[in-house]
Amino acid sequence: MNMGIELKLIKFNMEVLNSIQNKQLNDKHESKKEQTDYGLVEISVRDDGNINIDLRGCLDMRTIHINTDINENYILDVLNIIEKPTPYTYSAQSNGVITSSAYLETVNSDGTRYLEYKFTIEGDNEKTAALGYSVSLYVDINKDGKFSKTTENVQDVVIRLASNEQEAVKNEANEYVLSSGVEYVLRRDIADDFSGLLNWKLDVKSNAISHLHDSETGYTLVKDANDKKRKIRILQITNDSSTLDMEGRLYNARTTNTTNNWGVLMNNVPDYDLYIRTITVTQYQTALTNKYNEYVAKVNEDNAELPEGQKITAMTSTEYAEKAYDTFFNDFVVQNVDIANCSETPIDHRTTGPDAINVKGSVLKNKGYVNEIGVDMIVCGFGDDYKAFTSSEAMVALQAFIKMGKPVLTSHDFVHFRVGTSQNRVLRNSFGADLYGVTQNLTVTNDPLTGKPKVSMFNAWNPETVTTDADFKAQRISTGLGYLHASVGYSRAANADVFSVIENTGKEVSYLPNSLRNTTTPETQGLSSMLIEWNRNYTISGKSWMNANNVSAGKTVWNIGGQNDLGDDKKYMVEQVNEGQITNYPYRLKKSFRTTATHSQYYSLDLTSDLDDDGESDVVVWYALGDSNKTDPNAWGNNPYNELSGGSINPANGYYIYNDGNITYTGAGHKNLTSAGLDEVELFINTLIAAYETGISNPSVGFYNSPDVNEKPITSVIVPYDGNVTNPDKGSGNKFDSSILKAKGSSEYMYKFVDPNTESSKGVTAADGTMIYYRVGDYNFVRGTKNITTRYYLQVPSVIEDEENGKLYYKMPDGTKLDVVSLDVGGTTVSAVDISKRIYTYSTSGMVVSDTAMDRNKDGSVGGIESGRAYGFYLPMNLLNDNAAFTILVEAQTTIITVSTSGYGKNTTTEKAYQALSVVKADLLDLD
């Protein structure tokens, strides 16, 4: 089909596309590539008639999509960024230690930081210009190198005209509508205590044609406002025969002049301080058991003092493990520098070997270090054939840590195919390595937090086998055992109910070839292609780990003569598959480099998993095993992923670094890692930092005289008052007591001493009221949803004790008694009464205030508050009839609901934030 589409590109902020202007694409699926000075550009026509311009081979890493009709020319509208946040760059010594970094430079006078972009949209197409453009700011919050439209679109941005700083036009849905040829400034504030790298994307889209858009990405490093380093407290649970002791390397570097790459870099991570405790699997399981026994002993001790009927029932060991984040990891001592406990004993008892720790706690204390308690991250590594867990509670505790969304770094051979490797059955699915759901229970339940269907885990400690179709039907509902463990296949015609379960688990289904997806294959395991070939050729000397595409060709043997021939010293090539924070911070990593000995793993990755429903795969592969034969042909046989061997880089089977939500995998650990090169250690440091979870900041509240975004915050309202003028008893003729000020162009007095919230029965209307505005700023970058609620309090100077129940109360002007509560406002205890049920809240869009008040919850609070949006309420000015002043407090609190890619939901509630507004009546004739 001849489409006759002519692509015309106008000015672009990089002139990368000059050589492909006016290209003619004639047919669907036609693709043309053009090599430019900036990289490879590819343009193609898709089935739907859209043009796709792929610039991922260029320096600016962007892809542009153009929607077009047949035989109609469109001019591409372009985002032209004039100014953008400070790009991240750094300088480093030859040993890898970073000496300086470029940080975000846009800082307010009060020390708060913000992202700011000055840009124009260039284009003159009438069809697109008529409906305008929308601009979105995205931040890669989970650091997977992608920008989710559903979970990573930053909502609370402010866009102004660069010419006069007025807010840009908004539509009825409170969305900005921008025009071409106009210079705009987009700003987004950053929480005061945030620090770290922001991977951002600014995207402009046509409101007329959704596929017509342009974007630019970048990395910006935000420095801690107080110039403090973040602490990362790491628990390393290593194999009993470890190939890298992280604790020994770190603490030896802190007390000696070591030149070892691990010690040097772990002790010099810019913006972060690492604290590491290394224990073996056996030690970890023993520590958990001991801690549980201490808990039971304490319960029994307490029960001895309690009467019958009040005794406490101790948790079982499994229940204790399920709460391990609070009961075990939160109290775990990562670094102990207490002189009393450590003056005679090093931090650990290892006093021999290359990673011996001979550092006493007193030595570290004298260097300024303190005790560090609590685990921020767990590293399960390093060692070949990683030791299996023998305690089910130990595995449950590790799962509990994962469910909290905390980062876990797992390593080479942690999930293993060998019989008896319990972590394989328990954690394989959580680690994104269960393509078909072998380790899953096929019973679908709803997540209590998200309400989303979720597949429950299979009982790893008592695995059962279903051998017949009858067995499956009998056990499917009661135990959830599935077709993956059966020795027979199922047909859609004969087993419709089975197929319904199988095809609705969110997992891939293995259909029998040529069955038109109507018959499943028996005993599906999801093994990697390399493991299959290894077992297939296991008896053939020297032919393990062969390329599946060239089994018969002896030259394709990877690892001729056995894996040990390669040695441990940087002989294995890995190649970058995706780009994101993990490849750019703190070190900008090479596209390919050599590592210590490794090999491919045992299961194919589930690259289609999307448990968080953001439209993107949960699993991201960063580095895959590459072609180690390219630069050293005499060193060893061809890598199985070598393109010359008939294969290519295969992320699903030849992965080296990948992450699935808060879980990250590294292929390091097969052999001794102590001699690792600088490239590999830099990758490891980047992996640690990318896995680190940024904390949640509390919201803030500000009061304003109007909803204008350029208004400065206020903390008080002064009401000029003269009772001789505005008191109706004095014969002034005014209906209400009020200020003596009048609105411009009006004969009505301002600040009338009434309350439209509660006095409508007295004929008081909105026009008589005094509205004040506030904004809640919750500037957390979160991957999920924020639910901000606000409440109103009246600070009370004096209280009355209710003789009947002993409670304190305050009497409002209408006689209502309200209970007095104590609030912690900035460290000061304040007495107040909750007046939320007496105050109505109104939303705004631009400068327009809604006519209808927002719904209140049963307790009077208002939910659904948007960060950065102005809300108004009428001040209870009637309080000034009997008082010289009053103070209103607005309370704000955010509940953040996140869903990790492992499918677990989590609620995080911030602390309550308060802001006070004082309203003062100033009598002009009271000269005292």
N, C-alpha and C positions, 0 to 999 in steps of 0.2 A: 504494500500500500504506500503510495507516494504521498507524504504529508507536506512536503514543501515548506518546512519550518525554517525560517531564517533567524538565527540568534544574533541579536545586537546588544552589545554591552557598552554602557556608558562608563564614565570615569569610575575607577575602582581605587581604594586606598593603597593597593599595591598594583603595579602594572603587570601582574603576572598573566593576565588574560589577553594582553594585546595581540598575541600571535594567533588566537583562535577566534577573534571577532569575525562575524559574518560567515561562520561555518554553515554549511548546508547539510542537514540531516534528512534523508529521504525515506527511510523505512523504520518501522518498529524494530527494536532490538539493535539497530545500528549504533555502533560506538566508535568514536574517533578519539585517538590519543594525540597529545601534542606535548613535546618536551620543551619547556621554557627555561629561562635562567633561574627560575625559582623552584622548579620541580616539574613533575608530570601532572598534566591536566587531562581529564577525560570527560567528554560530553556524550550523552546517549539519550535515546528516546525510549520511554517505558511503555508498557502495554496500555496504560490509561492515557497516553498522549502527552504526559508530562516530560519535560526535559530535565535531565539530571546532570549537574555540573559537579564533578568530583575533584576537589582540590586537596584531598588528603595527602597527595604527594608533594604539596607545596609547603612553604614555610609557615603559612598562617593557619594550616590545618582546618580548613572550613569546607563545607559542602553546601552548595546552593541548589535548590529545587525550583523549577519554573513550571507553573501550570499554564498550558496554552491550548487554544482551540485549533482545529485543523485549518490550514491555509490562512492563519491569522498571525501577524507579527506582534510580539510583545517586547517592550524594552524593560530590561531588568532594573528594578529599583534597588539602590545600593545603600548600605549603611556605611557612612563615612565617619569614623571616630576621629575627632580632632584632638581630644585629650582623654586619657584613661588612667586608671590607678597604676601606681609605680610597679613596673614589672620586676619579678624576682630575679636577681642575679647574685653571684657570690664570687669571692676570691679564696683560693685555698693554697696551702703549702704543698710541697712535693709528697709529703706523707699523708695527704688527704685532709688534714685539719683545716677547717674553714676559718679564715681570719676576719672576713667582713661579709655582710649581706646587705642587700638593698631592701629596705622596709617601706611600708606604706607611708607616704608623706602628707596625706591630707588629714590634718588634725585640727580640731576646733580649739579655741582659746581655753576652754575648760578641760582640755586633754582628751575629749572623746574623738573617736576616729570615724571616718566614713569613706565609702567607695563613691567615686564621682566620675561621670562620663559626660563629655561634651561631644555632641554629634549632630549630624544632619542626615536626612534621607534624600537621596538624589534620584529623581525620576520625574518624567513628565507625561506618563500615560494617563489619559483621561479616565479610563475605566477604574484604574486603581486609585488615582488621586481623589476621586469623588467620595469614596468611603473612608479614606484616610488609612493610617497605619497604626499598629500596636507594637509596643516594644516590651520585651520581657528580659528580665535579668535572672539567670540561673546560676546556682552554686553547686558544685559537685560535692554534696555533703557526705555521702558514704564513700567517696574517693575511689569510685570504680571507673573513672575516666569517661562517664556518660552523664548526660544532663536530662533527668527525668522530667517530663512535662507535668506529671501529676504530683510529684513529691519534692521536686527541687526548684520549682518556680518561686522566686522570692517575691512576695506580694506587696510588702510595705515599702515601696519606693516612692519618691517624690520627683516629679518632672516639672521643671520650670522653663520658661522662655529665657534664653541667654541674654536677650536684649533688655528686658526690664525686670527679670526675676519673678514675674507673675506665674502662677501655677498654670500648667497647660490645660487645655479643654478636656472635660470629662463627659462621658455619656450618662444616661440614666442609671446604668449599672455600676457607676463609680469607676469606670475604666477610662484610661487616657486614650484620646483619639488624636493622632499627630498628623502633620501635613509635610509634604515634601518642600525642600528649599528653606526650611526654618531651622535655626540653630537652637538645640535644646540642651539642657543640663539635667541629667538623672543623678540622684543622690540616694544612697542607702546608708543609714547609720549602722555602726558596729557596736556591740555590747562593750561596756567599759572593761570587763575583765577577759575579753576574748583575745587569744593570740594563736597564731598558726598560719598555715598557708591556705589561701582561697583560690580555688580553680574556678574561674567564672566564665560565663558566656553571655554576651549581649546579643539579642536576636530581634530583628525587625521583620514584621510580617504584614503583608497586605491584608486589609479587612475585606477586600473584594475577592481575592484569590488566595486561598489559604496556603497553597504550595509555593507562592511567590515570597521568598524571604531571603534574608542575608544575615550573617552573624560573624562575630569575632570572639575568640577566646583568649584567655591569658591567665597568668599566675601572679598573685600578689601576696607578699608575706606581711602579716600584721604582728608588730612587736607588742609584748606585754606592756600595758600602760604604766606599770611600776617597774619595768625593766627587770622582771624576775623570770627565771627559767621555770618551765613546767616540770613537775615531777612525774616520772613514770616508774611505778613500783612493779617489778616483774618477778614472777615465780617461774623458774625453769624446772620442769619435771622431766628429767632426762633418763635415757636408757641406763641400765646398771653398768654398761660398758660405754660410757659417753665418748663421743668424738669431739665435743667442745663443751668445756665448762665455762659458762658465761660469767659466773660469779668470780671465779678465780682470775680470769682475764681482766675483768673490770677493776677489782680491788687491788690486784697487783699493780695495775697501771696508776692507781691513785696514790700509791706509796713508793713506787720505784720509777726509774726512767726507762721503762720498757719501750721497745721499738716494734713490738708485735702489732700487726694491723688491727686485730680485734681490740686489744687493750687501749691502743691510742685513740681509735675512733669512738668506741663506746664511752670513753671518758671525756670526749670532746664533741658531743652532739650539740650543735648550735640550738639555742632556745629551749633545750630540754636537759634535765639531769636524770640519768638512769640509776636505779637502785635494783640490784638483782640478788635473788636467793636461789641457789641451785640445790635441788634434792633429787634423789632417784625415785623411780616408781615405787619401790619397796618402802622408802622413807616417807613418801607422800601418803601411802595407804596406812602406814603405821601411825603417822601424825593425825590423820582423820579419825582413826579408831580411838586413839588416846584422848583426843578432844571430845569425842562423843562420850567416852567413859567418864570424863571429868564432869560433863554436863549431867549425866545420870546420877553421879555421886552427889552433885549439888542439889538436884531435885529431891533425892532421898534424904539429904540432910535437912532441907527445908520442911519436907513432909513430917519429919520427926517432931517438929515444933508446932505442927498444925493439928487441929482437932479433926475427927472423922467428918467427911462431907466437904472439907475444904482442901483436902490433899490434891496435889497436882499430878496429873497423869503424864509421865515422861513420853516424849516422842520416841518412836521406834528409830532404829539406826537409818532406815530408808527415809523416813520423814525428816530426820535431822539433815541427811545429805541433800534432800530436796530444797532445803533452806540454807544450803552451804554458803551462799554468797554473804549472808548475814551471820551465820553461826560459825563459819570456819575461815573463809578467805578474808573477811573484813577485819579479823583480829590476828591475821597471820603476820608474824614478825619477819619483814624482809631484810631490814638492816638493824642490828643491835649494837649500839655504841655505849651502852651503859657500863661504865667502868667497874661498878660493883660486880656485875655478872661476867665481865669479859677481861678483867685485868690479868687473870691467870690463863684464859683460854682464847684461842683465836676465834674468829667468827664461825668457822666450821672446823671439823677435826681433821681435814685433809692437810697433811703437812709434808707430803712427798709428791713427786710427779710434776709435770710442767704447769699444771693449774693449781698447785698447792696454795692454800690461803693461810699465810702466816701473819695476817694483819690482826692485831688486837683491837678490840672496840675502843680502847683508850687512845690508840694512835689516830683513828678516824675522828674521834671526838676532838682531839687537839687540832685537827685540820678544819674544824668547823662543821663537821657532819653531825646529824642527830639521828635518833631512832626513827625508823620508817615502818609503820604498821599498816597493813591493808594491801590487797593485791589489785593492781589496775589492769594487768595483762598476764596471761599464762602462755609460756612457750613449752610445747611438748616436743622436745628434741634435745640432743641429736644422737643418732646411733643406728647402725644397720640392724635389720630385723628387730625393730623396737619391741622391748619387753612387753608382754601382754599384762593387762591388769587382772588381778585375781580377786579383787573386791568389787562387788556390784555397787556398793555404796560409793566407792571412789569414782566410778564412772558416772553415777547419778549426780555426784557433787560437781563434776566437771560439766555435765549437761546443765546444771543449775546456773553455773557461771555463764555459759553460752546463752541461756535463755534470758539472762539479764541484759543481753546486748553487749557484754564485755568482750574485748578482743582476745582471741586465741590464735597463736601461731603454731601450726603443726608442721611436721617435717618428714623427711624421707623415711619411708617404711612404717610410719605411725599407723596408717590404715593398711593392713597387710592381708594377703589372701590365704596365708597359712592357717591350718586348723588350730583353733584355740586362741586366736587373736581376738579377744572380746571387744576391743574398741572398734574393730571392723564392723561387727554386728550392731553396735550401739550408735556409733558416730559417723558411719560411712555416709548416710543420707544427709546429715547436718553439714558434712564437708563437701557436698555437691558432687559426690562420686557414686551415686546410686541412680544410674540412668533409668532403670526399669522399676525401681522400688523394691528390690529384693529384700531389703531389711525393714520394709515398712509393713505395718498392719493395714489392710485394705479397707478397714472400717473408717468412714469419713465422719468426723465430728466438727462442731463449730468452735472456733477459738472464742473464749469467753470475753476477751477484750475487743476483738475486731468483729466478731460475728461471722467471720469468713470461714468457709469449710477448710478443714485441715486434716491431713492423714496422720493417724496416730502411729507411734513407733511399735515395731514388732518386739516381742519379748526375747531379748538377746541372750538371756541366761538359761532359758529352757526352750531352745529351738525345737520345733516340731516339723514333721514332714508329711505332706499330703500326697498320697501316691495314686489316688483314683479320683475320677470325676465324682463319684458318690461321696467320697470323703470330703471333697471340697464343698459340695452343696450342703452337707451336714454341718460343716464347721465354719462356713463363710461368715455367717452372722454372729455366731457365738464367740468365735476366736479371731475372725478376720484373716485367717490364713488364706493365701492366695495362689493364683495360678503359677506364680513364679517358682513355687516350691514343688510343683506337681510334675509328675513324669509323663503327663499326657497333655496334648494340646486341646484347645476348646474351639468349637465352631460357633459362629454367630447364630446359626439357625437352631442348633440344639441347646445352646447355653446362653440365651438372651440375657438372663439375669446376671450371669457371670460377666458377660461382656459389659453390661452397664456399670458394674463395679470397676472393672479393669480400666475402662476408658474414661472414668471420671475421677481418677486419683490424681490427675495433674502430672502423671509420669508418662514417659514414652512407652509405647506398646510394641512388643516384638511379634510381628505377624509372620506367618509362614510364607516364604517366597512363592509367588504366583498364585496366592490364595485370594487376591483382590481384597486384602485386609479383612477376611472373613474367618481366618483360623489363626490361633496363636501358636507360637513355638513352645515346646516343653522345656522346663528347667533353664529358663533364661537367667543369665548371671550378670551381664553387663561388663565382662572382662575387657581390658584394653586389648587392642590388636597386637601389641607387643607381647603381652603375657600369653596370648593364644599361640603366637608363633614360637615363643620360647618352649612351651610345653609340646607343641606339635613337632619340634625338631630337637627335643631334649636329648635323645640318644645319639644324635649325630655329633661327633666331636667337633668342637669349635664353631658350631652353628647356632648358638643361643642368641636370642634377641634379634632375629632376622627381619628384614623388611618384608611385609606381607605381599608386596607386589612383585618381588623377585626372589621367591624362596629357592628356585632352582639354580639361581646364578650364584656360584660360590663367592664371587667378588663382592657381594653385598653384605657379607658377614660384618656385623658391628661388634667389635670387641673380640677380634681374632685371638684365639689362644687363652681366652678367659678374661674376665673383667680386671684382674689385677695387673695386666700388662701395661695399662695406662698409667699406673702410679697414682699419686695423690696430688700432684703439683700442676694444677691449672691446665688440664689437657682436654676438657670437655667444653664445647662451644654451646652457648645459649644465645637465642636471638629474640629481640623484642617483637611482641605481637600487637600490643596495645600501648597507648600513651596516656599518662595521667599523673597524679601526684606521686605515686610510687616510683615513677621513672624520672621525676624532676626535683624532688625535695627530700632532704637537703642537698642531695647530689644529683646533678644532671647526668644520668647514666648513658653509657654507650649503647648503640643499637645492637651490638653483639660483642661478646667477650668470652674468655675462657674461665671455667670454674674448676674446683676440685672434683674428684671422681663422683660420678652419679650414674643413674640409669633411669629409664622410664618406669612408671608406676603400674599398678595392677588393674585399675578400673577406668573405664571411659567416664569423662565428666558429663554431667547433665547440663549441657549448654542451653537447653530450652526451658529450664526451670524459671518460673516467674511467680514465686509465692507471695510477693508483695504487690502484685497486680499493677506494676508501673509501666507495663508494655516493653520492658527490657529484660534481657536474661540476667538472672541473679549471679551467675558465675562469670568472672572475667579473668582470662589468662593474660598475664603480663609478659612472661618469657617462656619460650618453649625450647626443647632440645633442638639444636640447629645442626648445621653441617660442619662437623669438626675436621673434615678432610680437606677443606678448601685451601687452607694456608699451610698445612703440614701433611702432605700426602704420604710420607713415609712413616708417620707415627703409628698409624693403626688403620683398621678397615673402615669402610664407609659407614657413616651414621645412617640408621634406618630411615631418617627423615630427609636425607640428602636428595635434592631434586634430581641429581644424576642417577640415583638408584631407583627412580620411578615414583618417588614419593615427594612430599613437600612438608613444610613445617605444619605439624598436625597438633593444634592446641588441645583437642579433645583426648588425645592419647599420649602425646609427648610433652605434656606440660612440665614446666620447671618452677614457675611462680604463678599462683592464681589466688583469687579470693572469692569467697561466697559470703557476702555480708560481713559479719564481724569475725569470720574465720578465714585465715590466710594460710596457704601451704607453700613451703619451699622444698625444693629437691635436694637441698644441702644435707650432708650428714652420712653419706655412704662410707666415706673414709675419713681419716683424720683431717679436721678442718683447721688445725692450728697454723698451717702454712698457706692458708687461703690468700689469694692476691687482693690487691686494693679494690679492684672492680667488684669482686664478690662480696667483700665486707661492706662496701658502700651500698650495694644492693640490699644487704641485710639490714643496715641502718635505716635505709629508706622504707623497708618493709615494716620495721618496728614502728616508725613514726606514722606511717600511713594507717597502721592498725590501731593506733592510739585513739581513744574516744574523747572528744572535746567535751568539757563540762557544760552544764546548763547555767545561764545567767538569770538573775531575777529581773522582772520588768521594772519600768519606771513610769511615773505619772507626772504630767505637767498641766497647769491651768492656763487658759488663754481668754482674751476678751472677745475673740471672734474665731471662726473656723479657718481663717486665712493661714496658709502654711508659713507665711513670712512673719506671723505674729511672734513676739517674744513672750516667754512664759512669765506669769505673774504669781505672786504669793499672797497678795492682799487686795482688797477692794476698799477704798476710802469713800465714804458717803457724806458729803457736806450736808449739814442738817441745821435748820433753824426752826424751832417749834413755833415761833411767832408768825412764821410765814406759811408753813404747810400743815399746821394742826387744825383740823376742821372745827374744833371747839373754839378756836379763836376767830371764827367767822371768815376764814379765807375762802370758803366755798369749794375747796378741793374735796374730792371724795375720799382720798386716802392720805395718811401721813406719808411723806416721801422726802427725797432729797430736794434741794432747791435748784438742782441742775435741770435743764430742759434739753430734750433732744433737738438737734439742729433742724430748723425749719418747722418746729412743732411748739404748741403751747402746753403740751403735756409734760409734767414733771417725770424725771427718771427716778429709778430706784424707789418705787412705791413699796411701802412696808406691808406687803401682802405675800401670800404663798399660793400660786396657781395649782400647786400639787394637791393642796388639802382644802382650799377655801372656795371651791367652785360654787358651793351652796350659798355663798355670800355675794354672788354676782361677780366674783373675780375671774377674769379671763386671761388668756395667754398674753394679750397685749399689755396687761397690767404688771406682768412679771418681769423679773430680772434674770436673764439666762446667762450662764457661764459655761465655758467649754473646757473640755479636757481631752488629752490624748494619752493613750497607754503605749509605751514603746517597749515591745518585746523583740529584741533584735537578735535572738538566737537563730542560728542557721540549723534547722532541724529537718530531718527526712521523715515527714509525717504531718500531723495536723496540730494546730495550737487552738486550745479553747481558753480564751481569756475571759474572766469574770470580774465584775466590779461591784463594790458595795459602798454605801454611804454611811458615815458616822458623824455625829455631832459631839464635839468635845465639850465636856461639862465641867464647870469650875467647882461646883458643889453638889453633893449627893445627899439623899435622905435614906435612912435605914428603915426598912419595912419591919415593924415589930412582930408581925405574925410569922414570917418565914426567915427573917434575918438577912434578906437580900437588900442590896443597895439599889435605889431607883432614882430616876430624874423625872420631874413632872413637866410635860410639854405645855405650851400656852393653852391648848384645848383641854387640858386636864388629864391627858393620857399618861399613865405611868410606864416608863420604859426601864428595863433592867440595865444596870451599869456594868460594862465590861472593861477589862484592862487591855490596852493595845501596846505592843512594843514598836514605837515609832523612832527608828534610827537609834536604838539603844536606850530611849527614854520611855518610861511607863506613863501612859496617858489614860485617864478615865474618859469613857465615851459611851454613848448610847447608839445602837444601830437604828438608823432612820431609813434604811433601804426601802421598806414597804411604804414610806411616805413620799418617795421621790420618783418621778418619772424621768426616763432617759430617752433622748431623741438623737437619731443618727443624722449625719450630714453627708452631702455629696457636693464636693466643691464648696461653694458658699451658700448652698441651699440647705435649709433645715427641714427634716421630714415633719409632716403634719401629724403623724401618728406616733405615739410613744411605743418603744420597744416592749416586748413581753418580759415580765419579771418571773423569776423562779419562785417557788413557794416561800423561800426564805427572804425574798425581796431582791436578791442579787440579779444582775443582768449578765447573761452569757452571750457568746457570739461576738464579743468585742474584737475588732480588727486592729492590729498594731498599726499605729501611725494615722489612723482615721480619727477625725474630730467627732466628739459626742457632746451634746448639750443637756443641761438640766436647769430647772428654775430654782434659784436660791430661796430658802425659806426666810425671806426678808421680814416677815411678821415677827421674827424673834427680836428685831430691833425696837419694837414698841416698848418692851420692858427691859431691854438690855443695851448696854453701850456697844457691845460687840458680840460676835459668835464666830466659831471656827468649824469649818466643814472639813472632814477627812475623806478622801477617796481611796479605797483599798483595791488593789489589783493583784490578781494571781493567775498564773498560767498553768494549765495541765497540758502536757505535750504527749500525744499518742503516737508512738512510732511502731512500725512493723518491720522487723528485720527480714532480710532475704531468707533466713532460715525458717520464717513463718511464725515466729513468736512475737506476740504483741507485748508492749510495755508502756506503762503510764509513768510519767515523771511530773511531779508537781513542784513548782518553784516556791520559794518563800513568799510571804505576802509583802507587797510594797505599799507604802502610804505616802500621800502628799497632802499637806494642810493648806487651806485657803482661809485667811482671816478676813472677816467683813466687819469694818469699824465705822460706827456712827460718830461723826465729828460735829459737835454743836458749835456753830460759828460764833454765837454770842456768849458762850461759856468761856470767859476770858481767864478763868482761874487755871 
